[in-house]
Amino acid sequence: MNPNTGNENEQTLKNLIEAARTSQRQLSRDIHIAEVTVNTWVAGKKIPRLDNAALVAGQLGVSLKTLAKSMRVDVTDIPGDYSLIELKAIAAELGIERVEDLPADFQALKRMRDPQN
């Protein structure tokens, strides 16, 4: 979980905080978590519980998968995050025009498009 891997292009929690134009101190205030706790996450010494990760992701405007990846959590088997535009494109390929006709989850929609997978 060491954030100092030497790869400047790698997304880190520190990078996500900077990209959100905030600071560790302000993030801790915004999510009501002790600054020392946020600092341990940024330093890679610990990772947040899921409920706290959801707060951080929401505050920074990133997905939980992006947040986890920034903390060096292996997200290889986690399904990707899909945008509304991507979902709309898949629905259009399948001839689905009404929201009511969409399946309950993305994986079902994907299976409809790619039945062999």
Biopython code that builds the backbone (N, CA, C, O; Angstrom):
import numpy as np
from Bio.PDB.StructureBuilder import StructureBuilder

atoms = [
    (1, "MET", "N", (0.814, -1.197, 0.000)),
    (1, "MET", "CA", (0.000, 0.000, 0.000)),
    (1, "MET", "C", (0.858, 1.260, 0.000)),
    (1, "MET", "O", (0.376, 2.331, 0.370)),
    (2, "ASN", "N", (2.068, 1.156, -0.392)),
    (2, "ASN", "CA", (2.949, 2.312, -0.374)),
    (2, "ASN", "C", (2.650, 3.240, -1.541)),
    (2, "ASN", "O", (2.759, 2.821, -2.693)),
    (3, "PRO", "N", (2.272, 4.494, -1.275)),
    (3, "PRO", "CA", (1.946, 5.393, -2.363)),
    (3, "PRO", "C", (3.168, 5.890, -3.113)),
    (3, "PRO", "O", (3.024, 6.477, -4.186)),
    (4, "ASN", "N", (4.347, 5.677, -2.593)),
    (4, "ASN", "CA", (5.564, 6.165, -3.228)),
    (4, "ASN", "C", (6.176, 5.091, -4.107)),
    (4, "ASN", "O", (7.237, 4.552, -3.788)),
    (5, "THR", "N", (5.516, 4.778, -5.208)),
    (5, "THR", "CA", (5.980, 3.720, -6.089)),
    (5, "THR", "C", (6.920, 4.234, -7.162)),
    (5, "THR", "O", (7.531, 3.445, -7.883)),
    (6, "GLY", "N", (7.043, 5.546, -7.276)),
    (6, "GLY", "CA", (7.943, 6.110, -8.265)),
    (6, "GLY", "C", (7.284, 6.409, -9.591)),
    (6, "GLY", "O", (7.881, 7.089, -10.426)),
    (7, "ASN", "N", (6.073, 5.924, -9.816)),
    (7, "ASN", "CA", (5.374, 6.172, -11.065)),
    (7, "ASN", "C", (4.511, 7.418, -10.909)),
    (7, "ASN", "O", (3.465, 7.377, -10.262)),
    (8, "GLU", "N", (4.945, 8.508, -11.495)),
    (8, "GLU", "CA", (4.251, 9.788, -11.362)),
    (8, "GLU", "C", (2.876, 9.791, -12.027)),
    (8, "GLU", "O", (2.014, 10.591, -11.665)),
    (9, "ASN", "N", (2.665, 8.887, -13.008)),
    (9, "ASN", "CA", (1.393, 8.843, -13.719)),
    (9, "ASN", "C", (0.333, 8.053, -12.959)),
    (9, "ASN", "O", (-0.850, 8.107, -13.296)),
    (10, "GLU", "N", (0.757, 7.324, -11.940)),
    (10, "GLU", "CA", (-0.183, 6.533, -11.174)),
    (10, "GLU", "C", (-1.066, 7.432, -10.318)),
    (10, "GLU", "O", (-0.581, 8.371, -9.687)),
    (11, "GLN", "N", (-2.340, 7.146, -10.299)),
    (11, "GLN", "CA", (-3.287, 7.945, -9.514)),
    (11, "GLN", "C", (-3.169, 7.560, -8.044)),
    (11, "GLN", "O", (-3.284, 6.382, -7.705)),
    (12, "THR", "N", (-2.946, 8.517, -7.186)),
    (12, "THR", "CA", (-2.869, 8.279, -5.752)),
    (12, "THR", "C", (-3.987, 9.063, -5.076)),
    (12, "THR", "O", (-4.605, 9.937, -5.684)),
    (13, "LEU", "N", (-4.236, 8.741, -3.823)),
    (13, "LEU", "CA", (-5.234, 9.492, -3.077)),
    (13, "LEU", "C", (-4.832, 10.960, -3.008)),
    (13, "LEU", "O", (-5.680, 11.846, -3.108)),
    (14, "LYS", "N", (-3.558, 11.210, -2.839)),
    (14, "LYS", "CA", (-3.082, 12.596, -2.800)),
    (14, "LYS", "C", (-3.422, 13.310, -4.116)),
    (14, "LYS", "O", (-3.869, 14.457, -4.102)),
    (15, "ASN", "N", (-3.211, 12.635, -5.249)),
    (15, "ASN", "CA", (-3.553, 13.207, -6.561)),
    (15, "ASN", "C", (-5.048, 13.482, -6.677)),
    (15, "ASN", "O", (-5.457, 14.519, -7.199)),
    (16, "LEU", "N", (-5.868, 12.536, -6.181)),
    (16, "LEU", "CA", (-7.321, 12.721, -6.251)),
    (16, "LEU", "C", (-7.755, 13.927, -5.422)),
    (16, "LEU", "O", (-8.631, 14.687, -5.835)),
    (17, "ILE", "N", (-7.145, 14.098, -4.262)),
    (17, "ILE", "CA", (-7.464, 15.236, -3.403)),
    (17, "ILE", "C", (-7.078, 16.534, -4.096)),
    (17, "ILE", "O", (-7.842, 17.498, -4.092)),
    (18, "GLU", "N", (-5.890, 16.555, -4.690)),
    (18, "GLU", "CA", (-5.441, 17.750, -5.410)),
    (18, "GLU", "C", (-6.334, 18.038, -6.620)),
    (18, "GLU", "O", (-6.661, 19.192, -6.895)),
    (19, "ALA", "N", (-6.724, 16.986, -7.338)),
    (19, "ALA", "CA", (-7.579, 17.162, -8.515)),
    (19, "ALA", "C", (-8.949, 17.727, -8.119)),
    (19, "ALA", "O", (-9.592, 18.421, -8.906)),
    (20, "ALA", "N", (-9.381, 17.426, -6.908)),
    (20, "ALA", "CA", (-10.661, 17.942, -6.416)),
    (20, "ALA", "C", (-10.510, 19.358, -5.857)),
    (20, "ALA", "O", (-11.460, 19.944, -5.336)),
    (21, "ARG", "N", (-9.304, 19.885, -5.978)),
    (21, "ARG", "CA", (-8.989, 21.242, -5.506)),
    (21, "ARG", "C", (-9.333, 21.446, -4.035)),
    (21, "ARG", "O", (-9.978, 22.416, -3.638)),
    (22, "THR", "N", (-8.869, 20.481, -3.256)),
    (22, "THR", "CA", (-9.062, 20.566, -1.815)),
    (22, "THR", "C", (-7.769, 20.125, -1.148)),
    (22, "THR", "O", (-6.766, 19.887, -1.822)),
    (23, "SER", "N", (-7.789, 20.020, 0.135)),
    (23, "SER", "CA", (-6.616, 19.584, 0.897)),
    (23, "SER", "C", (-7.032, 18.438, 1.811)),
    (23, "SER", "O", (-8.220, 18.185, 2.010)),
    (24, "GLN", "N", (-6.044, 17.753, 2.359)),
    (24, "GLN", "CA", (-6.338, 16.681, 3.297)),
    (24, "GLN", "C", (-7.103, 17.240, 4.489)),
    (24, "GLN", "O", (-8.052, 16.620, 4.969)),
    (25, "ARG", "N", (-6.698, 18.389, 4.958)),
    (25, "ARG", "CA", (-7.374, 19.019, 6.100)),
    (25, "ARG", "C", (-8.833, 19.328, 5.765)),
    (25, "ARG", "O", (-9.730, 19.030, 6.553)),
    (26, "GLN", "N", (-9.068, 19.927, 4.594)),
    (26, "GLN", "CA", (-10.444, 20.281, 4.224)),
    (26, "GLN", "C", (-11.282, 19.037, 3.978)),
    (26, "GLN", "O", (-12.455, 18.996, 4.349)),
    (27, "LEU", "N", (-10.688, 18.017, 3.354)),
    (27, "LEU", "CA", (-11.408, 16.765, 3.135)),
    (27, "LEU", "C", (-11.842, 16.182, 4.473)),
    (27, "LEU", "O", (-12.982, 15.743, 4.625)),
    (28, "SER", "N", (-10.934, 16.179, 5.439)),
    (28, "SER", "CA", (-11.289, 15.621, 6.747)),
    (28, "SER", "C", (-12.426, 16.406, 7.386)),
    (28, "SER", "O", (-13.305, 15.821, 8.018)),
    (29, "ARG", "N", (-12.414, 17.713, 7.227)),
    (29, "ARG", "CA", (-13.511, 18.529, 7.764)),
    (29, "ARG", "C", (-14.824, 18.229, 7.045)),
    (29, "ARG", "O", (-15.874, 18.099, 7.674)),
    (30, "ASP", "N", (-14.750, 18.124, 5.726)),
    (30, "ASP", "CA", (-15.964, 17.913, 4.922)),
    (30, "ASP", "C", (-16.641, 16.577, 5.206)),
    (30, "ASP", "O", (-17.867, 16.476, 5.169)),
    (31, "ILE", "N", (-15.836, 15.548, 5.490)),
    (31, "ILE", "CA", (-16.413, 14.218, 5.715)),
    (31, "ILE", "C", (-16.498, 13.864, 7.204)),
    (31, "ILE", "O", (-16.943, 12.776, 7.570)),
    (32, "HIS", "N", (-16.068, 14.793, 8.047)),
    (32, "HIS", "CA", (-16.144, 14.619, 9.504)),
    (32, "HIS", "C", (-15.334, 13.414, 9.982)),
    (32, "HIS", "O", (-15.794, 12.617, 10.799)),
    (33, "ILE", "N", (-14.131, 13.306, 9.454)),
    (33, "ILE", "CA", (-13.183, 12.259, 9.845)),
    (33, "ILE", "C", (-11.921, 12.978, 10.313)),
    (33, "ILE", "O", (-11.511, 13.969, 9.710)),
    (34, "ALA", "N", (-11.313, 12.489, 11.372)),
    (34, "ALA", "CA", (-10.117, 13.122, 11.911)),
    (34, "ALA", "C", (-9.032, 13.282, 10.843)),
    (34, "ALA", "O", (-8.798, 12.378, 10.042)),
    (35, "GLU", "N", (-8.384, 14.431, 10.844)),
    (35, "GLU", "CA", (-7.341, 14.700, 9.854)),
    (35, "GLU", "C", (-6.230, 13.655, 9.921)),
    (35, "GLU", "O", (-5.704, 13.246, 8.886)),
    (36, "VAL", "N", (-5.874, 13.226, 11.108)),
    (36, "VAL", "CA", (-4.825, 12.219, 11.242)),
    (36, "VAL", "C", (-5.219, 10.924, 10.527)),
    (36, "VAL", "O", (-4.360, 10.235, 9.978)),
    (37, "THR", "N", (-6.500, 10.596, 10.532)),
    (37, "THR", "CA", (-6.991, 9.400, 9.846)),
    (37, "THR", "C", (-6.841, 9.560, 8.334)),
    (37, "THR", "O", (-6.346, 8.662, 7.653)),
    (38, "VAL", "N", (-7.271, 10.706, 7.819)),
    (38, "VAL", "CA", (-7.109, 10.969, 6.383)),
    (38, "VAL", "C", (-5.628, 10.920, 6.013)),
    (38, "VAL", "O", (-5.270, 10.376, 4.968)),
    (39, "ASN", "N", (-4.781, 11.473, 6.846)),
    (39, "ASN", "CA", (-3.340, 11.468, 6.578)),
    (39, "ASN", "C", (-2.778, 10.050, 6.508)),
    (39, "ASN", "O", (-1.889, 9.780, 5.701)),
    (40, "THR", "N", (-3.292, 9.128, 7.357)),
    (40, "THR", "CA", (-2.810, 7.740, 7.299)),
    (40, "THR", "C", (-3.246, 7.063, 6.006)),
    (40, "THR", "O", (-2.536, 6.212, 5.470)),
    (41, "TRP", "N", (-4.435, 7.453, 5.505)),
    (41, "TRP", "CA", (-4.879, 6.902, 4.212)),
    (41, "TRP", "C", (-3.991, 7.407, 3.090)),
    (41, "TRP", "O", (-3.569, 6.633, 2.230)),
    (42, "VAL", "N", (-3.706, 8.697, 3.093)),
    (42, "VAL", "CA", (-2.868, 9.298, 2.045)),
    (42, "VAL", "C", (-1.459, 8.707, 2.085)),
    (42, "VAL", "O", (-0.847, 8.480, 1.042)),
    (43, "ALA", "N", (-0.950, 8.461, 3.289)),
    (43, "ALA", "CA", (0.392, 7.896, 3.443)),
    (43, "ALA", "C", (0.444, 6.417, 3.077)),
    (43, "ALA", "O", (1.528, 5.842, 2.976)),
    (44, "GLY", "N", (-0.718, 5.796, 2.878)),
    (44, "GLY", "CA", (-0.758, 4.386, 2.522)),
    (44, "GLY", "C", (-0.576, 3.455, 3.704)),
    (44, "GLY", "O", (-0.322, 2.265, 3.518)),
    (45, "LYS", "N", (-0.701, 3.975, 4.920)),
    (45, "LYS", "CA", (-0.541, 3.143, 6.108)),
    (45, "LYS", "C", (-1.795, 2.335, 6.413)),
    (45, "LYS", "O", (-1.712, 1.242, 6.972)),
    (46, "LYS", "N", (-2.940, 2.863, 6.052)),
    (46, "LYS", "CA", (-4.226, 2.188, 6.255)),
    (46, "LYS", "C", (-5.142, 2.549, 5.095)),
    (46, "LYS", "O", (-4.885, 3.493, 4.347)),
    (47, "ILE", "N", (-6.224, 1.771, 4.962)),
    (47, "ILE", "CA", (-7.261, 2.117, 3.995)),
    (47, "ILE", "C", (-8.567, 2.306, 4.767)),
    (47, "ILE", "O", (-8.760, 1.704, 5.823)),
    (48, "PRO", "N", (-9.452, 3.136, 4.242)),
    (48, "PRO", "CA", (-10.694, 3.408, 4.971)),
    (48, "PRO", "C", (-11.668, 2.228, 4.905)),
    (48, "PRO", "O", (-11.636, 1.420, 3.977)),
    (49, "ARG", "N", (-12.539, 2.157, 5.924)),
    (49, "ARG", "CA", (-13.663, 1.223, 5.876)),
    (49, "ARG", "C", (-14.542, 1.627, 4.701)),
    (49, "ARG", "O", (-14.438, 2.745, 4.196)),
    (50, "LEU", "N", (-15.388, 0.735, 4.275)),
    (50, "LEU", "CA", (-16.235, 0.988, 3.114)),
    (50, "LEU", "C", (-17.113, 2.225, 3.297)),
    (50, "LEU", "O", (-17.257, 3.012, 2.362)),
    (51, "ASP", "N", (-17.699, 2.414, 4.473)),
    (51, "ASP", "CA", (-18.554, 3.578, 4.679)),
    (51, "ASP", "C", (-17.757, 4.873, 4.569)),
    (51, "ASP", "O", (-18.244, 5.857, 4.013)),
    (52, "ASN", "N", (-16.539, 4.876, 5.096)),
    (52, "ASN", "CA", (-15.701, 6.068, 4.980)),
    (52, "ASN", "C", (-15.183, 6.252, 3.555)),
    (52, "ASN", "O", (-15.044, 7.378, 3.078)),
    (53, "ALA", "N", (-14.901, 5.142, 2.882)),
    (53, "ALA", "CA", (-14.464, 5.223, 1.484)),
    (53, "ALA", "C", (-15.566, 5.839, 0.621)),
    (53, "ALA", "O", (-15.290, 6.621, -0.288)),
    (54, "ALA", "N", (-16.807, 5.482, 0.914)),
    (54, "ALA", "CA", (-17.932, 6.058, 0.166)),
    (54, "ALA", "C", (-18.008, 7.561, 0.396)),
    (54, "ALA", "O", (-18.288, 8.316, -0.535)),
    (55, "LEU", "N", (-17.763, 8.003, 1.621)),
    (55, "LEU", "CA", (-17.748, 9.441, 1.910)),
    (55, "LEU", "C", (-16.645, 10.143, 1.132)),
    (55, "LEU", "O", (-16.867, 11.194, 0.533)),
    (56, "VAL", "N", (-15.455, 9.552, 1.148)),
    (56, "VAL", "CA", (-14.307, 10.142, 0.448)),
    (56, "VAL", "C", (-14.577, 10.198, -1.049)),
    (56, "VAL", "O", (-14.380, 11.236, -1.680)),
    (57, "ALA", "N", (-15.030, 9.081, -1.619)),
    (57, "ALA", "CA", (-15.299, 9.030, -3.060)),
    (57, "ALA", "C", (-16.341, 10.069, -3.450)),
    (57, "ALA", "O", (-16.186, 10.762, -4.456)),
    (58, "GLY", "N", (-17.392, 10.176, -2.664)),
    (58, "GLY", "CA", (-18.432, 11.162, -2.955)),
    (58, "GLY", "C", (-17.899, 12.579, -2.882)),
    (58, "GLY", "O", (-18.214, 13.411, -3.732)),
    (59, "GLN", "N", (-17.101, 12.853, -1.877)),
    (59, "GLN", "CA", (-16.561, 14.201, -1.710)),
    (59, "GLN", "C", (-15.589, 14.559, -2.828)),
    (59, "GLN", "O", (-15.541, 15.706, -3.274)),
    (60, "LEU", "N", (-14.817, 13.575, -3.278)),
    (60, "LEU", "CA", (-13.827, 13.827, -4.332)),
    (60, "LEU", "C", (-14.411, 13.685, -5.732)),
    (60, "LEU", "O", (-13.760, 14.039, -6.715)),
    (61, "GLY", "N", (-15.632, 13.170, -5.827)),
    (61, "GLY", "CA", (-16.286, 13.021, -7.126)),
    (61, "GLY", "C", (-15.698, 11.910, -7.972)),
    (61, "GLY", "O", (-15.622, 12.029, -9.194)),
    (62, "VAL", "N", (-15.277, 10.819, -7.322)),
    (62, "VAL", "CA", (-14.726, 9.674, -8.049)),
    (62, "VAL", "C", (-15.497, 8.425, -7.651)),
    (62, "VAL", "O", (-16.215, 8.422, -6.652)),
    (63, "SER", "N", (-15.349, 7.374, -8.427)),
    (63, "SER", "CA", (-16.001, 6.110, -8.103)),
    (63, "SER", "C", (-15.237, 5.406, -6.988)),
    (63, "SER", "O", (-14.069, 5.704, -6.738)),
    (64, "LEU", "N", (-15.903, 4.478, -6.328)),
    (64, "LEU", "CA", (-15.225, 3.675, -5.310)),
    (64, "LEU", "C", (-14.085, 2.864, -5.925)),
    (64, "LEU", "O", (-13.060, 2.641, -5.280)),
    (65, "LYS", "N", (-14.264, 2.428, -7.160)),
    (65, "LYS", "CA", (-13.202, 1.659, -7.822)),
    (65, "LYS", "C", (-11.977, 2.537, -8.040)),
    (65, "LYS", "O", (-10.850, 2.097, -7.814)),
    (66, "THR", "N", (-12.189, 3.769, -8.477)),
    (66, "THR", "CA", (-11.070, 4.695, -8.670)),
    (66, "THR", "C", (-10.376, 4.969, -7.346)),
    (66, "THR", "O", (-9.147, 4.988, -7.277)),
    (67, "LEU", "N", (-11.160, 5.181, -6.294)),
    (67, "LEU", "CA", (-10.583, 5.426, -4.976)),
    (67, "LEU", "C", (-9.773, 4.220, -4.516)),
    (67, "LEU", "O", (-8.644, 4.374, -4.050)),
    (68, "ALA", "N", (-10.341, 3.016, -4.644)),
    (68, "ALA", "CA", (-9.635, 1.805, -4.225)),
    (68, "ALA", "C", (-8.331, 1.644, -4.990)),
    (68, "ALA", "O", (-7.296, 1.319, -4.409)),
    (69, "LYS", "N", (-8.387, 1.873, -6.291)),
    (69, "LYS", "CA", (-7.191, 1.753, -7.119)),
    (69, "LYS", "C", (-6.125, 2.751, -6.679)),
    (69, "LYS", "O", (-4.935, 2.437, -6.696)),
    (70, "SER", "N", (-6.546, 3.950, -6.288)),
    (70, "SER", "CA", (-5.593, 4.966, -5.839)),
    (70, "SER", "C", (-4.913, 4.570, -4.540)),
    (70, "SER", "O", (-3.856, 5.096, -4.194)),
    (71, "MET", "N", (-5.532, 3.632, -3.822)),
    (71, "MET", "CA", (-4.978, 3.160, -2.547)),
    (71, "MET", "C", (-4.291, 1.806, -2.707)),
    (71, "MET", "O", (-4.040, 1.109, -1.725)),
    (72, "ARG", "N", (-3.990, 1.443, -3.949)),
    (72, "ARG", "CA", (-3.283, 0.220, -4.286)),
    (72, "ARG", "C", (-4.046, -1.051, -3.942)),
    (72, "ARG", "O", (-3.442, -2.087, -3.667)),
    (73, "VAL", "N", (-5.374, -0.970, -3.959)),
    (73, "VAL", "CA", (-6.204, -2.155, -3.766)),
    (73, "VAL", "C", (-6.366, -2.808, -5.131)),
    (73, "VAL", "O", (-6.654, -2.120, -6.111)),
    (74, "ASP", "N", (-6.187, -4.120, -5.212)),
    (74, "ASP", "CA", (-6.326, -4.830, -6.480)),
    (74, "ASP", "C", (-7.797, -4.826, -6.891)),
    (74, "ASP", "O", (-8.636, -5.436, -6.228)),
    (75, "VAL", "N", (-8.101, -4.139, -7.982)),
    (75, "VAL", "CA", (-9.474, -4.032, -8.475)),
    (75, "VAL", "C", (-9.660, -4.794, -9.789)),
    (75, "VAL", "O", (-10.615, -4.553, -10.527)),
    (76, "THR", "N", (-8.744, -5.709, -10.068)),
    (76, "THR", "CA", (-8.752, -6.455, -11.330)),
    (76, "THR", "C", (-10.084, -7.124, -11.620)),
    (76, "THR", "O", (-10.567, -7.057, -12.750)),
    (77, "ASP", "N", (-10.688, -7.763, -10.634)),
    (77, "ASP", "CA", (-11.930, -8.507, -10.863)),
    (77, "ASP", "C", (-13.192, -7.698, -10.596)),
    (77, "ASP", "O", (-14.297, -8.238, -10.649)),
    (78, "ILE", "N", (-13.038, -6.416, -10.313)),
    (78, "ILE", "CA", (-14.186, -5.552, -10.072)),
    (78, "ILE", "C", (-14.694, -5.050, -11.419)),
    (78, "ILE", "O", (-13.908, -4.530, -12.212)),
    (79, "PRO", "N", (-15.992, -5.192, -11.698)),
    (79, "PRO", "CA", (-16.507, -4.683, -12.974)),
    (79, "PRO", "C", (-16.219, -3.198, -13.118)),
    (79, "PRO", "O", (-16.145, -2.466, -12.132)),
    (80, "GLY", "N", (-16.059, -2.771, -14.350)),
    (80, "GLY", "CA", (-15.755, -1.378, -14.627)),
    (80, "GLY", "C", (-16.903, -0.446, -14.307)),
    (80, "GLY", "O", (-18.050, -0.864, -14.150)),
    (81, "ASP", "N", (-16.565, 0.813, -14.215)),
    (81, "ASP", "CA", (-17.566, 1.852, -14.017)),
    (81, "ASP", "C", (-18.051, 2.289, -15.396)),
    (81, "ASP", "O", (-17.251, 2.509, -16.305)),
    (82, "TYR", "N", (-19.345, 2.411, -15.539)),
    (82, "TYR", "CA", (-19.905, 2.743, -16.833)),
    (82, "TYR", "C", (-20.647, 4.064, -16.754)),
    (82, "TYR", "O", (-21.363, 4.346, -15.793)),
    (83, "SER", "N", (-20.460, 4.850, -17.775)),
    (83, "SER", "CA", (-21.138, 6.140, -17.809)),
    (83, "SER", "C", (-22.533, 5.976, -18.413)),
    (83, "SER", "O", (-22.835, 4.975, -19.062)),
    (84, "LEU", "N", (-23.349, 6.957, -18.188)),
    (84, "LEU", "CA", (-24.689, 6.952, -18.752)),
    (84, "LEU", "C", (-24.630, 6.888, -20.276)),
    (84, "LEU", "O", (-25.478, 6.254, -20.905)),
    (85, "ILE", "N", (-23.645, 7.532, -20.865)),
    (85, "ILE", "CA", (-23.490, 7.523, -22.326)),
    (85, "ILE", "C", (-23.210, 6.106, -22.819)),
    (85, "ILE", "O", (-23.769, 5.674, -23.827)),
    (86, "GLU", "N", (-22.331, 5.374, -22.096)),
    (86, "GLU", "CA", (-22.043, 3.996, -22.480)),
    (86, "GLU", "C", (-23.279, 3.109, -22.354)),
    (86, "GLU", "O", (-23.550, 2.280, -23.222)),
    (87, "LEU", "N", (-24.016, 3.291, -21.274)),
    (87, "LEU", "CA", (-25.235, 2.503, -21.078)),
    (87, "LEU", "C", (-26.253, 2.795, -22.171)),
    (87, "LEU", "O", (-26.912, 1.888, -22.679)),
    (88, "LYS", "N", (-26.375, 4.060, -22.524)),
    (88, "LYS", "CA", (-27.315, 4.459, -23.577)),
    (88, "LYS", "C", (-26.919, 3.831, -24.915)),
    (88, "LYS", "O", (-27.780, 3.376, -25.669)),
    (89, "ALA", "N", (-25.622, 3.807, -25.205)),
    (89, "ALA", "CA", (-25.137, 3.226, -26.462)),
    (89, "ALA", "C", (-25.446, 1.728, -26.528)),
    (89, "ALA", "O", (-25.877, 1.229, -27.567)),
    (90, "ILE", "N", (-25.230, 1.017, -25.430)),
    (90, "ILE", "CA", (-25.528, -0.421, -25.405)),
    (90, "ILE", "C", (-27.026, -0.648, -25.571)),
    (90, "ILE", "O", (-27.445, -1.524, -26.328)),
    (91, "ALA", "N", (-27.830, 0.139, -24.867)),
    (91, "ALA", "CA", (-29.289, 0.017, -24.999)),
    (91, "ALA", "C", (-29.717, 0.266, -26.438)),
    (91, "ALA", "O", (-30.577, -0.444, -26.957)),
    (92, "ALA", "N", (-29.129, 1.266, -27.089)),
    (92, "ALA", "CA", (-29.467, 1.574, -28.479)),
    (92, "ALA", "C", (-29.108, 0.404, -29.394)),
    (92, "ALA", "O", (-29.871, 0.069, -30.301)),
    (93, "GLU", "N", (-27.949, -0.221, -29.162)),
    (93, "GLU", "CA", (-27.544, -1.388, -29.953)),
    (93, "GLU", "C", (-28.585, -2.502, -29.854)),
    (93, "GLU", "O", (-28.823, -3.239, -30.811)),
    (94, "LEU", "N", (-29.195, -2.606, -28.683)),
    (94, "LEU", "CA", (-30.183, -3.657, -28.435)),
    (94, "LEU", "C", (-31.597, -3.238, -28.815)),
    (94, "LEU", "O", (-32.536, -4.026, -28.701)),
    (95, "GLY", "N", (-31.746, -2.009, -29.261)),
    (95, "GLY", "CA", (-33.066, -1.521, -29.637)),
    (95, "GLY", "C", (-33.938, -1.151, -28.453)),
    (95, "GLY", "O", (-35.159, -1.072, -28.587)),
    (96, "ILE", "N", (-33.338, -0.924, -27.305)),
    (96, "ILE", "CA", (-34.102, -0.540, -26.111)),
    (96, "ILE", "C", (-34.197, 0.977, -26.072)),
    (96, "ILE", "O", (-33.184, 1.673, -26.009)),
    (97, "GLU", "N", (-35.404, 1.473, -26.111)),
    (97, "GLU", "CA", (-35.603, 2.928, -26.150)),
    (97, "GLU", "C", (-36.160, 3.491, -24.852)),
    (97, "GLU", "O", (-35.945, 4.664, -24.546)),
    (98, "ARG", "N", (-36.869, 2.675, -24.086)),
    (98, "ARG", "CA", (-37.501, 3.182, -22.869)),
    (98, "ARG", "C", (-36.755, 2.683, -21.633)),
    (98, "ARG", "O", (-36.318, 1.534, -21.580)),
    (99, "VAL", "N", (-36.619, 3.544, -20.664)),
    (99, "VAL", "CA", (-35.952, 3.186, -19.411)),
    (99, "VAL", "C", (-36.631, 1.993, -18.764)),
    (99, "VAL", "O", (-35.968, 1.135, -18.180)),
    (100, "GLU", "N", (-37.948, 1.936, -18.865)),
    (100, "GLU", "CA", (-38.701, 0.843, -18.260)),
    (100, "GLU", "C", (-38.324, -0.520, -18.838)),
    (100, "GLU", "O", (-38.523, -1.547, -18.189)),
    (101, "ASP", "N", (-37.782, -0.531, -20.051)),
    (101, "ASP", "CA", (-37.423, -1.783, -20.709)),
    (101, "ASP", "C", (-36.003, -2.246, -20.393)),
    (101, "ASP", "O", (-35.591, -3.324, -20.821)),
    (102, "LEU", "N", (-35.257, -1.438, -19.649)),
    (102, "LEU", "CA", (-33.893, -1.811, -19.289)),
    (102, "LEU", "C", (-33.902, -2.878, -18.203)),
    (102, "LEU", "O", (-34.785, -2.878, -17.345)),
    (103, "PRO", "N", (-32.923, -3.795, -18.229)),
    (103, "PRO", "CA", (-32.823, -4.769, -17.142)),
    (103, "PRO", "C", (-32.403, -4.068, -15.847)),
    (103, "PRO", "O", (-32.011, -2.901, -15.860)),
    (104, "ALA", "N", (-32.489, -4.784, -14.750)),
    (104, "ALA", "CA", (-32.232, -4.198, -13.429)),
    (104, "ALA", "C", (-30.780, -3.793, -13.217)),
    (104, "ALA", "O", (-30.516, -2.869, -12.447)),
    (105, "ASP", "N", (-29.829, -4.453, -13.875)),
    (105, "ASP", "CA", (-28.429, -4.084, -13.659)),
    (105, "ASP", "C", (-27.649, -4.108, -14.966)),
    (105, "ASP", "O", (-28.101, -4.648, -15.976)),
    (106, "PHE", "N", (-26.476, -3.512, -14.916)),
    (106, "PHE", "CA", (-25.648, -3.401, -16.111)),
    (106, "PHE", "C", (-25.196, -4.761, -16.615)),
    (106, "PHE", "O", (-25.149, -4.985, -17.825)),
    (107, "GLN", "N", (-24.863, -5.674, -15.707)),
    (107, "GLN", "CA", (-24.368, -6.982, -16.140)),
    (107, "GLN", "C", (-25.425, -7.716, -16.974)),
    (107, "GLN", "O", (-25.087, -8.396, -17.942)),
    (108, "ALA", "N", (-26.689, -7.579, -16.603)),
    (108, "ALA", "CA", (-27.761, -8.200, -17.385)),
    (108, "ALA", "C", (-27.839, -7.558, -18.768)),
    (108, "ALA", "O", (-28.039, -8.256, -19.762)),
    (109, "LEU", "N", (-27.684, -6.253, -18.840)),
    (109, "LEU", "CA", (-27.689, -5.543, -20.120)),
    (109, "LEU", "C", (-26.521, -6.009, -20.982)),
    (109, "LEU", "O", (-26.668, -6.228, -22.184)),
    (110, "LYS", "N", (-25.381, -6.153, -20.360)),
    (110, "LYS", "CA", (-24.188, -6.615, -21.081)),
    (110, "LYS", "C", (-24.379, -8.034, -21.598)),
    (110, "LYS", "O", (-23.985, -8.343, -22.723)),
    (111, "ARG", "N", (-24.990, -8.916, -20.770)),
    (111, "ARG", "CA", (-25.244, -10.293, -21.219)),
    (111, "ARG", "C", (-26.217, -10.324, -22.387)),
    (111, "ARG", "O", (-26.109, -11.172, -23.272)),
    (112, "MET", "N", (-27.165, -9.398, -22.387)),
    (112, "MET", "CA", (-28.113, -9.322, -23.514)),
    (112, "MET", "C", (-27.359, -8.975, -24.793)),
    (112, "MET", "O", (-27.689, -9.486, -25.863)),
    (113, "ARG", "N", (-26.349, -8.108, -24.693)),
    (113, "ARG", "CA", (-25.588, -7.687, -25.857)),
    (113, "ARG", "C", (-24.588, -8.753, -26.269)),
    (113, "ARG", "O", (-24.413, -9.011, -27.460)),
    (114, "ASP", "N", (-23.926, -9.379, -25.294)),
    (114, "ASP", "CA", (-22.876, -10.371, -25.543)),
    (114, "ASP", "C", (-23.240, -11.692, -24.879)),
    (114, "ASP", "O", (-22.635, -12.046, -23.867)),
    (115, "PRO", "N", (-24.216, -12.442, -25.419)),
    (115, "PRO", "CA", (-24.708, -13.648, -24.743)),
    (115, "PRO", "C", (-23.638, -14.707, -24.501)),
    (115, "PRO", "O", (-23.779, -15.500, -23.570)),
    (116, "GLN", "N", (-22.576, -14.752, -25.299)),
    (116, "GLN", "CA", (-21.541, -15.765, -25.115)),
    (116, "GLN", "C", (-20.670, -15.505, -23.901)),
    (116, "GLN", "O", (-19.954, -16.409, -23.469)),
    (117, "ASN", "N", (-20.700, -14.300, -23.329)),
    (117, "ASN", "CA", (-19.849, -13.979, -22.169)),
    (117, "ASN", "C", (-20.557, -14.266, -20.877)),
    (117, "ASN", "O", (-19.992, -14.055, -19.804)),
]
sb = StructureBuilder()
sb.init_structure("model")
sb.init_model(0)
sb.init_chain("A")
sb.init_seg("    ")
for serial, (resi, resn, name, xyz) in enumerate(atoms, 1):
    if name == "N":
        sb.init_residue(resn, " ", resi, " ")
    sb.init_atom(name, np.array(xyz, "f"), 0.0, 1.0, " ", f" {name:<3s}", serial, name[0])
structure = sb.get_structure()
